[in-house]
Amino acid sequence: MSTSQIASSVFAVGTTAVLPFYTLMVVAPKAEITKKCMESSIPYVVLGVLYAYLLYLSWTPETLKYMFSSKYLLPELSGIAKMFSSEMTLASAWIHLLVIDLFAARQVFNDGLENKIETRHSVSLCLLFCPVGIVSHVVTKALTNSSTSSTNNQCK
């Protein structure tokens, strides 16, 4: 199998692997199976192994040079762009994003369950726009808490 085929296959497997978890959080957030699946570390371990494998395959002697190309040993955009010109590196970055996005979506989901806040929209946004999903949850939580406080004050 060529490196391009490996990168493409792992990209597809990783992308497909997270979809059931997002589906459960959005379609059946209060179901017992969803709670059990979201407590599991298995998706993070599987994706972590895929990531490590791609990282290993994509590593070259130039990788560190690209990552820390400035005289201050800080990343520079041009070096990162060169590094991500490889399909293997790009696929490993995608898996990295999938793991982080799923982890953040799980945090949003669990916080929503704990505080009785709707999270479907925020979890959905976490799939591809994770920072926006987190902001969405923070705003939803603030509005929900504000609404709850206002309702409680009116009932007194």
HELIX and SHEET records of a PDB file:
HELIX    1   1 THR A    3  VAL A   27  1                                  25    
HELIX    2   2 GLU A   32  GLU A   39  1                                   8    
HELIX    3   3 ILE A   42  SER A   58  1                                  17    
HELIX    4   4 THR A   63  MET A   67  1                                   5    
HELIX    5   5 LEU A   77  MET A   83  1                                   7    
HELIX    6   6 GLU A   87  ASN A  115  1                                  29    
HELIX    7   7 ARG A  120  CYS A  155  1                                  36    
END                                                                             
